[in-house]
Amino acid sequence: MIDELHIYRGVFGSHVANVLRRLLRLCHHYGSNPIIVCSSATIGNPAELAAQLTGRTPRLIDRNGAPAGARHVLLVDPPLLDQATGARGSALTHAQRWALPFLRAGRQTIVFGRARVAVEIILTGLRESLREHLGPRSRIRGYRGGYLPTERRAIERGLRDGEILGVVSTNALELGVDIGALDVSVLAGYPGSVAGTWQQLGRAGRRQEVSVGILIASGSAVDQYVIHHPEFLLEGSPEEARIDPDNLHILLAHLRCATFERPFEPGEVFGPGPVDDLLAFIGEEGHVRQAGDGRWYWSSENFPASEVSLRTAAPENVVIIDTTPDRPRVIGEVDLFSAQVLVHTQAIYLHDSVQYHVDKLDWGERKAYVRKVDVDYYTYANRAVTLKPLDVFASEDAPGGRRVHGEVMVASLVTLFKKLKFGTDENVGWGPIDLPELELQTTAYWLTAEGASVGWRKDDLDVALLGAGRAIQAVAAVLLMCDPRDLGLVTQVRSPHSEAPTIYLYEAVPGGIGLSERLFTRHDELIVGARALIEACGCEAGCPACTGPRLDPTVNGKSLALRLLAALIPPLRTARRPELAPATEPEPVAS
């Protein structure tokens, strides 16, 4: 189903396109002509997307006949706690407060959190607040990736039957799953896209009853922009969904599957053109071979489809095993990237608001061994990221330096974790993490500041690059109308590649899906928008809504970032302070 494109951040749709290529190839071989029906949710280009997925010209049916009652939409900005630092009340705490009155009134409510840990924290808080009311704990459930399929199906059934009163979920319940007609939807933070926001708000009021949708902003720059510019959400168009089925990371995996299903003829097309060269590359690994008749055959004992995950570009998962009972049992699984921060040794893993201590993460066997505990804290792991450019696709002079688009290798290493108390997030301890480094080969946009940084002190330049980079990252998410998590940020005072101060924005998907190229073409708008974002912020010296959290209270990150951006801004637009807004035509979303 194309509906799930926004859940899996661009990778899902690219996999679907290649699955359909394989299906059509087999149908043509056996002489059949299949009819393909594609259903889309809230996207701006359903016909174009269907053409990309199927390779055919679709017929668009866009009449909406779904019943809908009156919906009340509330946009909530948590109160400012500290004017100097820009600290605001927690979106997670306020989500609980807004959901509680509806749950106590017996209204079926769904609360969306943006991350797995956020879901478990909200779930724990709601269950604690409601434990003397509304019956057993099972009436309030969590739902996210990592839960076993049997658990998820039982939760879906309970929501449809009315046995479950409330559910706290990641965007795994955003669409594509029938959970009946709920009354209230509460969003703990902007989901990252207009389409995702309306899908989550639309989980309430699926029939003709009155419903309530509540969006609670966090302190991040993008959330603050959306909450103070309601027209962006209420009047803006949903994003266009873009996929890249010819991403080599995905294409090669499906080419192996297609060869297993049926031999390739010399010069046969699969995707962008003839695939003889790609088959020869796979042949070097011993997976396929070219026979005397010129055709390519599968020659490995492995079943290639078992190594392809339709949800991520990384096929492997870590299985989580509960050793508390006499007979250990599997309670869930997480992908490799998430495993390093969620189930490292000594982590507190939260599953359905139950706390588990990770006694051991066997990285080689892809197994995490946990046991039930009762503690008043959870763990948060820090991930250190380094970046190395591999190739330059385009490069042009820009004020104060250069703008570049190219291929990069991103290496991430989880080094330590913190213990944070429930409710207050007070740091009560820490510990080291010893795990191997993970690598991601992707595309990036970066800008150098060799001309703009003349005469700077190294420490000041470091703060300025990070503050300006965070503002540019926030502006990029709004201009491209994509999820902020789809763009990673790395800053270097002296890049080994360019030997100049550099700000990198890289795509968080193997091989990329085209976001960095569009950032390269919109360089001027990024710089002007970043300056306008920081100048318009009411904080004194930098805050999460502009330059990011202040790491050193004695340093004015706001003034340093503005000084750097002033030297990078296009000369003809120096006097302008544009309103930060997306393009008239929506850019592709990496969702």
Phi and psi in degrees as a GROMACS rama.xvg file:
@    title "Ramachandran Plot"
@    xaxis  label "Phi"
@    yaxis  label "Psi"
@TYPE xy
-67.803  -21.0531  ILE-2
-49.829  -33.8795  ASP-3
-83.8984  7.38662  GLU-4
-57.3464  -42.4607  LEU-5
-73.4624  -18.4652  HIS-6
-72.9828  -40.5554  ILE-7
-106.138  21.4356  TYR-8
57.6303  49.3554  ARG-9
90.3778  -31.8612  GLY-10
-70.2061  -39.9763  VAL-11
-58.703  -50.3223  PHE-12
-62.5566  -36.2792  GLY-13
-65.5262  -38.6214  SER-14
-64.1296  -42.9486  HIS-15
-59.8938  -42.6563  VAL-16
-59.2771  -41.9516  ALA-17
-74.4196  -31.7533  ASN-18
-63.1282  -42.2254  VAL-19
-66.4438  -36.4025  LEU-20
-58.4211  -43.9867  ARG-21
-65.6907  -41.0372  ARG-22
-62.757  -46.8422  LEU-23
-64.481  -36.3987  LEU-24
-63.0849  -43.0193  ARG-25
-68.5936  -39.5291  LEU-26
-64.0984  -42.12  CYS-27
-63.2466  -36.5343  HIS-28
-63.5057  -40.1056  HIS-29
-93.9343  6.81667  TYR-30
80.7606  16.6469  GLY-31
-103.184  159.529  SER-32
-126.901  90.1507  ASN-33
-72.1618  152.09  PRO-34
-99.0948  126.859  ILE-35
-110.379  124.198  ILE-36
-108.776  122.68  VAL-37
-113.423  132.982  CYS-38
-117.216  131.583  SER-39
-116.301  158.475  SER-40
-100.223  -128.173  ALA-41
-89.2469  86.4335  THR-42
-134.321  160.183  ILE-43
-89.7287  -10.1873  GLY-44
-139.904  59.5842  ASN-45
-61.3611  -39.9371  PRO-46
-67.5889  -43.4704  ALA-47
-63.1127  -42.062  GLU-48
-64.0091  -43.0105  LEU-49
-61.3257  -37.7179  ALA-50
-65.1276  -39.6676  ALA-51
-65.5431  -38.0687  GLN-52
-71.5488  -39.8273  LEU-53
-105.902  -19.8949  THR-54
76.1548  12.8298  GLY-55
-120.956  164.052  ARG-56
-88.0987  114.022  THR-57
-86.3405  163.646  PRO-58
-104.421  122.287  ARG-59
-89.8634  127.216  LEU-60
-116.974  107.908  ILE-61
-119.1  22.2044  ASP-62
-84.5411  125.246  ARG-63
-97.5481  113.473  ASN-64
-110.283  13.8445  GLY-65
-71.0982  136.403  ALA-66
-69.3492  144.249  PRO-67
-153.525  135.289  ALA-68
-96.6624  -170.977  GLY-69
-67.5554  137.763  ALA-70
-124.569  129.686  ARG-71
-100.412  122.375  HIS-72
-110.658  125.024  VAL-73
-116.474  131.21  LEU-74
-107.529  119.883  LEU-75
-117.491  128.148  VAL-76
-110.334  110.885  ASP-77
-54.8408  149.967  PRO-78
-64.4105  149.63  PRO-79
-75.6798  124.308  LEU-80
-92.8361  -30.3624  LEU-81
-144.938  111.965  ASP-82
-62.376  -37.4126  GLN-83
-67.7182  -43.2854  ALA-84
-96.0616  -12.7833  THR-85
76.0517  13.2523  GLY-86
-67.9086  135.022  ALA-87
-121.057  166.179  ARG-88
-61.0348  150.1  GLY-89
-68.2319  133.362  SER-90
-65.0598  -33.35  ALA-91
-66.2572  -44.3279  LEU-92
-64.2335  -42.6096  THR-93
-70.1579  -30.5091  HIS-94
-62.4543  -41.1674  ALA-95
-62.3686  -45.1413  GLN-96
-63.0688  -38.9321  ARG-97
-74.3032  -30.9761  TRP-98
-77.368  -31.6266  ALA-99
-57.2473  -47.7043  LEU-100
-60.9298  -36.7253  PRO-101
-68.8962  -41.3179  PHE-102
-64.5798  -42.4615  LEU-103
-65.1764  -26.4714  ARG-104
-84.9226  1.61698  ALA-105
81.512  18.2063  GLY-106
-90.1133  127.567  ARG-107
-63.6369  124.468  GLN-108
-131.25  140.198  THR-109
-119.061  135.318  ILE-110
-117.236  126.685  VAL-111
-101.824  128.745  PHE-112
-111.969  154.76  GLY-113
-86.7425  -10.3266  ARG-114
-144.19  162.564  ALA-115
-62.3995  -43.2296  ARG-116
-64.7116  -39.6102  VAL-117
-59.8684  -41.1446  ALA-118
-60.2315  -45.8346  VAL-119
-68.5946  -34.5784  GLU-120
-67.4036  -44.4613  ILE-121
-64.0537  -43.1239  ILE-122
-60.619  -44.3645  LEU-123
-60.5785  -44.1913  THR-124
-64.9953  -41.6287  GLY-125
-66.3241  -43.4398  LEU-126
-63.9474  -37.6751  ARG-127
-65.4809  -40.0622  GLU-128
-72.4924  -27.265  SER-129
-108.225  8.86485  LEU-130
-66.5802  -21.0868  ARG-131
-96.2998  4.32607  GLU-132
-131.613  167.281  HIS-133
62.5335  17.0669  LEU-134
85.1937  -157.249  GLY-135
-68.1504  163.393  PRO-136
-58.516  -27.1368  ARG-137
-66.391  -9.91166  SER-138
-76.665  -17.1497  ARG-139
-118.02  116.311  ILE-140
-123.052  159.553  ARG-141
-103.32  156.885  GLY-142
-151.169  121.132  TYR-143
-165.901  170.846  ARG-144
-61.9011  142.819  GLY-145
106.482  -25.9248  GLY-146
-72.74  150.335  TYR-147
-69.8752  150.298  LEU-148
-54.7624  -38.0536  PRO-149
-64.0249  -37.6925  THR-150
-63.4069  -45.8483  GLU-151
-64.4901  -42.0394  ARG-152
-64.22  -38.5362  ARG-153
-65.2137  -38.4551  ALA-154
-66.7156  -44.1612  ILE-155
-59.7458  -43.1342  GLU-156
-65.8337  -40.4624  ARG-157
-64.5906  -34.7658  GLY-158
-69.0914  -41.8118  LEU-159
-65.5628  -38.4394  ARG-160
-81.4746  -13.4045  ASP-161
87.6361  0.885939  GLY-162
-69.3041  -31.2234  GLU-163
-98.4252  125.889  ILE-164
-87.1409  -37.4124  LEU-165
-140.442  150.011  GLY-166
-139.495  140.644  VAL-167
-113.927  124.984  VAL-168
-140.52  154.22  SER-169
-78.9817  -169.923  THR-170
-72.5486  9.22288  ASN-171
-62.2306  -22.4531  ALA-172
-106.804  15.3297  LEU-173
-62.9433  -42.0774  GLU-174
-164.774  172.425  LEU-175
84.4045  -2.89335  GLY-176
-130.964  131.391  VAL-177
-83.0142  112.649  ASP-178
-123.863  18.5255  ILE-179
80.4646  -158.768  GLY-180
-110.484  107.53  ALA-181
-90.5249  167.846  LEU-182
-99.0713  -34.8667  ASP-183
-136.497  139.014  VAL-184
-126.591  125.127  SER-185
-118.651  126.01  VAL-186
-107.745  115.091  LEU-187
-87.3553  79.2193  ALA-188
107.923  147.973  GLY-189
-64.8722  127.004  TYR-190
-62.9076  -17.374  PRO-191
112.896  -11.3154  GLY-192
-153.596  154.089  SER-193
-62.9812  -42.8145  VAL-194
-60.603  -47.3924  ALA-195
-62.417  -36.9912  GLY-196
-62.3641  -47.0524  THR-197
-71.3495  -29.9755  TRP-198
-66.2106  -40.6689  GLN-199
-72.6077  -43.7754  GLN-200
-61.6594  -34.3688  LEU-201
-74.1688  -4.84133  GLY-202
-67.1001  -19.6287  ARG-203
-101.016  140.665  ALA-204
81.2542  40.7881  GLY-205
-77.5508  -10.9374  ARG-206
-109.426  -128.401  ARG-207
-118.512  14.4627  GLN-208
-84.3247  159.029  GLU-209
-69.5016  137.842  VAL-210
-133.995  165.985  SER-211
-128.704  133.145  VAL-212
-123.503  128.852  GLY-213
-126.701  121.867  ILE-214
-107.118  118.763  LEU-215
-107.95  120.448  ILE-216
-80.0387  146.585  ALA-217
-89.0257  -174.527  SER-218
-86.4108  1.90918  GLY-219
-68.7617  160.471  SER-220
-62.0447  -43.8803  ALA-221
-66.2438  -43.0395  VAL-222
-60.612  -42.9759  ASP-223
-66.9158  -34.7114  GLN-224
-64.3364  -47.4312  TYR-225
-63.1549  -41.7602  VAL-226
-71.2277  -28.009  ILE-227
-97.2643  -1.56949  HIS-228
-129.587  70.0908  HIS-229
-59.776  -23.6736  PRO-230
-64.259  -26.5741  GLU-231
-59.8254  -38.4681  PHE-232
-89.637  -44.363  LEU-233
-81.005  -27.7202  LEU-234
-116.263  -11.6986  GLU-235
-76.0396  157.948  GLY-236
-80.9764  149.678  SER-237
-67.44  157.854  PRO-238
-68.4123  154.259  GLU-239
-81.3981  133.746  GLU-240
-87.3255  128.584  ALA-241
-121.432  143.374  ARG-242
-132.736  163.641  ILE-243
-134.502  79.3807  ASP-244
-65.7278  -15.7727  PRO-245
-94.4996  9.94114  ASP-246
-56.51  122.012  ASN-247
-58.4252  -33.5887  LEU-248
-60.1617  -36.2629  HIS-249
-90.3215  -42.78  ILE-250
-60.2765  -44.2385  LEU-251
-63.4703  -38.8021  LEU-252
-62.2303  -41.9722  ALA-253
-77.8679  -25.835  HIS-254
-66.105  -37.8064  LEU-255
-61.8942  -43.9203  ARG-256
-63.4275  -41.9953  CYS-257
-65.5202  -36.5329  ALA-258
-68.0834  -37.2495  THR-259
-61.4455  -38.6798  PHE-260
-74.2783  -34.388  GLU-261
-165.043  134.852  ARG-262
-60.288  150.375  PRO-263
-92.5245  137.14  PHE-264
-79.6933  153.285  GLU-265
-58.7368  131.062  PRO-266
79.0465  4.98701  GLY-267
-68.901  145.266  GLU-268
-95.9183  136.19  VAL-269
-141.946  98.4177  PHE-270
92.4112  -125.004  GLY-271
-71.5308  -19.1007  PRO-272
173.715  -167.861  GLY-273
-56.3825  143.609  PRO-274
-115.04  21.4594  VAL-275
-58.8315  -43.3385  ASP-276
-64.0809  -40.8393  ASP-277
-67.7394  -38.5852  LEU-278
-65.4985  -36.7799  LEU-279
-63.9148  -37.3755  ALA-280
-64.236  -45.5577  PHE-281
-64.1753  -34.8179  ILE-282
-60.9694  -29.7987  GLY-283
-63.9583  -24.5876  GLU-284
-85.3518  -6.98438  GLU-285
87.1949  9.38788  GLY-286
-83.5864  -32.2521  HIS-287
-131.42  162.106  VAL-288
-144.662  152.526  ARG-289
-98.9131  120.925  GLN-290
-84.6312  178.951  ALA-291
-63.9727  -25.4415  GLY-292
-81.3693  3.7894  ASP-293
87.9363  -11.9543  GLY-294
-82.8705  154.581  ARG-295
-98.973  128.432  TRP-296
-120.108  150.117  TYR-297
-72.9552  133.086  TRP-298
-131.166  15.589  SER-299
-107.496  156.524  SER-300
-79.8655  -15.1763  GLU-301
-73.5395  152.93  ASN-302
-97.4482  104.597  PHE-303
-63.6414  -31.872  PRO-304
-63.8675  -26.3989  ALA-305
-68.1577  -16.9564  SER-306
-98.1421  5.07635  GLU-307
-108.606  118.502  VAL-308
-96.6822  127.043  SER-309
-77.6961  -7.8203  LEU-310
-103.84  -26.1172  ARG-311
-140.015  170.935  THR-312
-88.0853  -7.41489  ALA-313
-106.304  116.662  ALA-314
-76.7079  -24.3217  PRO-315
-86.4901  148.418  GLU-316
-127.072  159.889  ASN-317
-103.919  126.034  VAL-318
-85.6325  136.206  VAL-319
-104.292  121.288  ILE-320
-115.812  122.201  ILE-321
-86.5061  117.852  ASP-322
-97.5751  6.25114  THR-323
-63.2058  -49.3699  THR-324
-72.5649  167.859  PRO-325
-60.5888  -34.08  ASP-326
-110.828  105.492  ARG-327
-53.7987  146.077  PRO-328
-138.344  151.88  ARG-329
-81.3326  128.128  VAL-330
-111.801  -9.81153  ILE-331
172.897  -173.241  GLY-332
-155.465  155.644  GLU-333
-138.428  154.268  VAL-334
-71.5464  165.069  ASP-335
-59.3581  -43.688  LEU-336
-62.3113  -43.9257  PHE-337
-72.7513  -30.2387  SER-338
-60.0064  -34.9585  ALA-339
-64.9283  -26.9201  GLN-340
-104.62  -17.4807  VAL-341
-101.74  -35.9103  LEU-342
-129.72  33.6134  VAL-343
-68.3667  160.684  HIS-344
-57.0588  132.259  THR-345
80.2747  5.07536  GLN-346
-73.5975  156.007  ALA-347
-100.556  109.949  ILE-348
-94.8866  125.894  TYR-349
-100.915  126.413  LEU-350
-138.195  111.551  HIS-351
56.7724  40.4336  ASP-352
65.1835  6.59939  SER-353
-90.4976  136.458  VAL-354
-92.7997  133.431  GLN-355
-127.268  134.755  TYR-356
-91.8117  128.335  HIS-357
-82.5346  107.117  VAL-358
-76.9594  -32.9553  ASP-359
-159.694  134.552  LYS-360
-110.127  108.64  LEU-361
-87.7267  94.3417  ASP-362
-64.6943  -39.452  TRP-363
-65.1052  -39.5646  GLY-364
-88.298  -5.78512  GLU-365
58.5796  48.9505  ARG-366
-136.69  137.95  LYS-367
-117.434  126.44  ALA-368
-102.47  121.948  TYR-369
-128.052  162.718  VAL-370
-143.83  151.58  ARG-371
-68.006  137.926  LYS-372
-139.604  171.97  VAL-373
-133.368  94.8306  ASP-374
-126.027  166.539  VAL-375
-103.715  22.6669  ASP-376
-140.868  163.191  TYR-377
-126.023  171.442  TYR-378
-114.778  149.628  THR-379
-134.942  125.084  TYR-380
-101.123  140.092  ALA-381
-92.5919  139.124  ASN-382
-117.511  120.673  ARG-383
-91.1752  132.783  ALA-384
-120.637  131.836  VAL-385
-122.223  155.172  THR-386
-137.674  140.236  LEU-387
-133.899  117.91  LYS-388
-64.9256  138.599  PRO-389
-108.286  -35.7822  LEU-390
-155.828  148.641  ASP-391
-109.398  121.324  VAL-392
-88.9426  -35.4827  PHE-393
-154.891  145.612  ALA-394
-152.034  133.667  SER-395
-141.97  151.547  GLU-396
-64.8708  145.553  ASP-397
-142.507  158.589  ALA-398
-52.8741  125.824  PRO-399
80.5409  -3.28926  GLY-400
171.986  -134.869  GLY-401
-139.24  156.419  ARG-402
-114.015  139.35  ARG-403
-138.914  146.699  VAL-404
-128.667  129.489  HIS-405
-167.204  -168.544  GLY-406
-103.288  140.548  GLU-407
-136.655  160.612  VAL-408
-113.042  120.973  MET-409
-106.724  123.093  VAL-410
-111.415  129.472  ALA-411
-121.31  139.305  SER-412
-136.782  122.108  LEU-413
-84.7919  121.69  VAL-414
-109.536  -35.9338  THR-415
-154.441  165.679  LEU-416
-132.493  155.489  PHE-417
-114.768  150.472  LYS-418
-102.935  119.245  LYS-419
-117.803  132.697  LEU-420
-72.5022  141.342  LYS-421
-62.1458  140.535  PHE-422
89.5825  -45.3195  GLY-423
-109.471  -17.2486  THR-424
60.0261  24.6465  ASP-425
-69.5876  135.375  GLU-426
-78.8019  116.193  ASN-427
-114.813  9.30117  VAL-428
162.25  175.329  GLY-429
-156.111  173.149  TRP-430
-163.766  158.942  GLY-431
-83.2802  158.215  PRO-432
-126.584  129.971  ILE-433
-117.639  92.6407  ASP-434
-136.635  155.974  LEU-435
-69.6091  159.08  PRO-436
-75.2099  142.363  GLU-437
-107.135  142.871  LEU-438
-118.995  144.722  GLU-439
-132.885  119.014  LEU-440
-97.1619  119.173  GLN-441
-150.646  -172.015  THR-442
-109.61  158.131  THR-443
-150.493  159.068  ALA-444
-114.498  135.982  TYR-445
-143.58  157.272  TRP-446
-129.693  137.625  LEU-447
-101.689  154.656  THR-448
-131.411  42.6272  ALA-449
-64.6957  -35.8789  GLU-450
-80.5006  -33.1909  GLY-451
-78.7303  -13.2914  ALA-452
-104.536  10.1528  SER-453
-64.6414  130.356  VAL-454
86.2558  6.03571  GLY-455
-85.6687  148.087  TRP-456
-76.9827  145.566  ARG-457
-59.1003  -44.9233  LYS-458
-65.2611  -40.9291  ASP-459
-65.5946  -39.2901  ASP-460
-65.595  -37.7055  LEU-461
-60.3149  -46.2493  ASP-462
-65.3389  -40.804  VAL-463
-65.5158  -42.6857  ALA-464
-62.3119  -43.3186  LEU-465
-67.3693  -44.3544  LEU-466
-65.1696  -44.863  GLY-467
-65.4262  -38.8904  ALA-468
-62.7558  -41.1204  GLY-469
-65.6241  -38.6275  ARG-470
-66.6602  -41.4955  ALA-471
-63.717  -39.9424  ILE-472
-61.5738  -42.2579  GLN-473
-65.9369  -42.9949  ALA-474
-64.4121  -39.3073  VAL-475
-60.6962  -40.3764  ALA-476
-64.445  -35.4083  ALA-477
-76.5141  -44.4763  VAL-478
-62.9318  -41.3815  LEU-479
-88.9628  -5.206  LEU-480
52.3342  49.1416  MET-481
-120.685  168.198  CYS-482
-69.456  128.425  ASP-483
-54.2861  -27.513  PRO-484
-73.2292  -9.8467  ARG-485
-79.71  -8.70666  ASP-486
-124.634  115.977  LEU-487
-89.9262  156.174  GLY-488
-122.597  132.198  LEU-489
-136.286  132.183  VAL-490
-120.443  143.8  THR-491
-136.542  125.339  GLN-492
-64.6382  -35.964  VAL-493
-140.521  97.0571  ARG-494
-67.854  131.127  SER-495
-61.6605  -22.8641  PRO-496
-79.8184  -49.629  HIS-497
-104.183  -9.60786  SER-498
55.4222  36.3694  GLU-499
-143.22  157.247  ALA-500
-59.7848  131.922  PRO-501
-140.394  141.337  THR-502
-114.438  122.305  ILE-503
-109.71  136.355  TYR-504
-119.238  112.649  LEU-505
-112.084  152.78  TYR-506
-81.9612  134.831  GLU-507
-88.141  30.4519  ALA-508
-129.003  131.662  VAL-509
-52.8045  126.476  PRO-510
83.4127  -16.2932  GLY-511
74.9085  163.73  GLY-512
-131.57  18.7747  ILE-513
104.269  -0.844561  GLY-514
-66.6413  -41.9755  LEU-515
-64.5613  -35.1503  SER-516
-63.8158  -39.0227  GLU-517
-71.0686  -33.0966  ARG-518
-64.6581  -38.3369  LEU-519
-59.784  -42.1853  PHE-520
-74.9888  -19.7731  THR-521
-110.328  30.9121  ARG-522
-55.2927  -49.0768  HIS-523
-59.1832  -43.5071  ASP-524
-62.9451  -36.3961  GLU-525
-62.8333  -45.7268  LEU-526
-68.1296  -47.0184  ILE-527
-62.8915  -42.8667  VAL-528
-66.0011  -37.8686  GLY-529
-64.0755  -42.6178  ALA-530
-63.2941  -44.3597  ARG-531
-62.4961  -38.189  ALA-532
-61.5154  -46.9296  LEU-533
-69.3354  -42.941  ILE-534
-63.5972  -34.7682  GLU-535
-78.436  -13.8031  ALA-536
-72.2286  139.874  CYS-537
-85.7696  2.68481  GLY-538
-72.9206  169.2  CYS-539
-90.6391  -42.3181  GLU-540
-140.114  24.8717  ALA-541
109.742  141.401  GLY-542
-158.425  174.391  CYS-543
-59.3261  -23.1239  PRO-544
-83.6143  -4.76162  ALA-545
-136.083  -71.6765  CYS-546
-100.025  0.545062  THR-547
97.7425  168.852  GLY-548
-56.5627  142.945  PRO-549
-78.3198  116.554  ARG-550
-81.0852  -29.1506  LEU-551
-129.217  110.669  ASP-552
-64.3946  -14.1697  PRO-553
-89.0819  -7.17407  THR-554
-107.068  132.825  VAL-555
-89.6691  88.0218  ASN-556
-65.8642  -28.1459  GLY-557
-65.7033  -49.3095  LYS-558
-67.627  -35.2036  SER-559
-67.8924  -41.617  LEU-560
-65.5449  -41.3882  ALA-561
-64.3467  -38.0148  LEU-562
-62.5536  -41.8578  ARG-563
-68.5278  -44.8589  LEU-564
-64.692  -32.167  LEU-565
-61.6324  -32.841  ALA-566
-82.1047  -14.45  ALA-567
-99.9405  -10.2143  LEU-568
-75.9785  144.946  ILE-569
-60.2561  132.659  PRO-570
-56.8472  -41.4949  PRO-571
-70.2555  -12.4516  LEU-572
-118.461  15.2137  ARG-573
-59.2084  -38.5344  THR-574
-82.3649  -7.40367  ALA-575
-89.3547  145.057  ARG-576
-126.325  81.6121  ARG-577
-69.9939  150.915  PRO-578
-73.7115  125.632  GLU-579
-67.56  117.5  LEU-580
-153.859  152.923  ALA-581
-71.7391  168.249  PRO-582
-64.437  156.691  ALA-583
-58.638  -46.017  THR-584
-92.4931  123.177  GLU-585
-58.0116  137.866  PRO-586
-82.4313  166.621  GLU-587
-66.914  145.723  PRO-588
-101.362  137.637  VAL-589
-94.7731  66.98  ALA-590
